[in-house]
Amino acid sequence: MAAIQDLISQIENPELRERIGREVDKLVKQKKFGLVFEEHLPECTPLYDIPVKKGAKVALKTGKVSDFYTVLKIADGKALCLHQDRSTTSEFAVEDLVCVAEFGEPIYPYLKPLDTVCNAPDSDLWHTLIEADNYHALQLLEYLYAGKVDCIYIDPPYNTGARDWKYNNDYVDNADTYRHSKWLSMMQKRLRLAKKLLNPQDSVLIVTIDEKEYLHLGCLLEEMFPEANMQMISSVINPYGTQRLNEFSRNDEYIFFLMIGTAKPAGVVNADAPEQSYWKTFRRGDLASRRGQPKGGKAQFYPIYVENATRKILYVGDPIAPNVDRNSVPSMQGCTTVFPLRDDGTEMNWCVRPEAARELLKKGYIKAGNINPKTQQLYPILYLRSGTIDDINSGKLIVDGYSDDNSIVAHYEEQKEQMPQTNWRIKEHSARDYGSNLIRSIFKDKRFTFPKSLYAVKDCIYLFAKTKKNALIVDFFAGSGTTLHAVNLLNAEDGGHRRCIMVTNNEVSDAEAKEMKARGLNPGDEDWEKLGIARYVTWPRTVCSIEGHDVNGAPLKGKYLGSDRPMADGFKANAAFFKLGFLDKTKVSLGRQFKEMLPTLWMKAGAHGPCPTVEEGVPSMLILPENRMAILNDENQFSTFAAELAGHPEIEVVYLVTDYEAGFVSMSAALEGRQTYQLYRDYLDNFRINAGRNAR
């Protein structure tokens, strides 16, 4: 609205200005339906590893990142800068400035290797952690994996009003008038990119949230994913409750599941279900199926005679016409006549016709339950549904014998799975017991507040990756790194080969930031960065959980729930840690940043095997069977390159460096059966074209 008011004030004709102003006021006062928020709120990010030079967009390290300047010239360590409103120029020390990118501007990202952990040298499975603002990381992931991601699990900041999340590199608190709009604007920008990653045929987006934003988030998700089947789960994550002044004690959170394409949750074994759960109620339940209604079915209201002494069904009677009083039906000596009645006396129908019920009776597939004198239907009648009978025929449900009433006694060879319910009260989902206490055992101190339960995250992912042993799973609000830990545990339990990509920034807490600023430190300084979440929490947890020790090197104590797996055993897994940086597009197009580009090409090819490295310089070609990829830098060497490739059918992805479209098409045709990409045009065009589109 501020922008509209500014435009109105520029109208010279006072009468026209007043009329337009009145009409706009009417529109503002109209009741709005759906989600309304300031979508245009700008967002910027500091680029600490980009050198400050003439023409760069910069901000003061100690100022607001959205208050930026353009560098006019640099001399003697000083930069003359023009303010963004073009009204004033100022001179600053270059060391006090940081380059800034507005979201939507073209950027050319690369991955700078920081560290690796390899606990499975014989495996080609490599997870990745990327230290970055997640918006720019998502732009890179779109280039790498558009339409290929099976599951995105995110736990975004909850916008509680505490200074616990940032917008434009500044903490947002309860006094911020635009707190909700900023949060929604931040989420919308990232979800727009995330949607492009998901496989449109079969994938899921999982988002956790609390009561402060769940209504807003639900509306946003419905608006952005109209094609998805969306459900919200309530999950108890704090059985002890969080006390709040004059408010209910909170003990749960909400989980949105957006199921795209054919995605659906897997069944789970309900350990608390009774052993005889295969017996189901024989009386129809919905009122539309009551006696005399079209949906009730014909000839499905009839008496069933239960012998009182043995509780055995002796006989199934004939259907009764709708106009006949049930009390006029003859009784049988020593038996109770049972009709399908609701507790309020409403006459319903049985599930099948009498001839089908008699067949069930012969086979022991129908019986009378325990007597209940308080109900209209004295004996509940139970039966086996067609699916259960199919389980008997297939051998899943084993018949052990027959009861005195001639009904079967059976058991499932394996516990039968059921569809999960929408309210979760699972003790293993306690964030304190299996989140905070778990990472405290790794760090021996309190480095991270409110981590998710390892088992809560694993259960969410399991529901949609149970049968996808090679699923690609992304978390771009990685926090303490629970998602990768959960994926490793799931792989260890079922022999899966699922790969996880995590993204997190390297922010420090509000208190740590104030303390370090008092010491004269700024973001980007080594002493500052080493305390950031990516380097101080997420990556150390990844290394320790994979190798099975705490940060001091001592073996982890205890076992993982459900699998009886010692935590000290770690996981047969590998992971690479990168920092997102930005390249000069001119140098990229000239092939001068091949070394910097190599990790990106490795990830695009599927991140198989350890990330390759090269010394300075550009080799004419690289044949990398372990990474299932190859790169040709000198197209004049294509014949030799193609001959070597012929001996490596395992290589799936080939990068061809050429400026000529015709040359690329010709070489691709000669390499039929492999996925080819034209460098560096494919890379540069992607970020140039997508920048403005992603900002909208």
Secondary structure, 3 states (H helix, E strand, C coil): CHHHHHHHHCCCCHHHHHHHHHHHHHHHHCCCCCCCCCCCCCCEEEECCCCCCCCCEEEECCCCCCCCEEEEEEECCEEEEEECCCCCEEEEEHHHEEEEEECCCCCCEEEEEEEEEECCCCCCEEEEEEECCHHHHHHHHHHHHCCCECEEEECCCCCCCCCCCEECCEECCCCCCCHHHHHHHHHHHHHHHHHHHECCCEEEEEEEECCCCHHHHHHHHHHHCCCCEEEEEEEECCCCCEEECCEEEECEEEEEEEEEECCCCCCEECCCCCCCCCCEECECCCHHHCCCCHHHCCCCCCCEEEECCCCEEEEECCCCCCCCCHHHCCCCCCEEEECCECCCCCECCECCCHHHHHHHHHHCCEEECCCCCCCCCCCCEEECCHHHHHHHHHCCEEEEEECCCCCEEEEECCCCEECCCCEECCHHHCHHHHHHHHHHHHHCCCCCCCCCCHHHHHHHHHHHHCCCCCCEEEECCCCCCHHHHHHHHHHHHHCCCCEEEEEECCCCCHHHHHHHHHCCCCCCCHHHHCCCHHHHHHHHHHHHHHHCECCCCCECCCEECCCCEEHHHCCCCEEEEEEEEECCHHHHHCCCCHHHHHHHHHHHCCCECCCCCCCCCCCCEEEEHHHCEEEECCHHHHHHHHHHHCCCCCCCEEEEECCCHHHHHHHHHHCCCCEEEEECHHHHHHHHHHHHHHHC
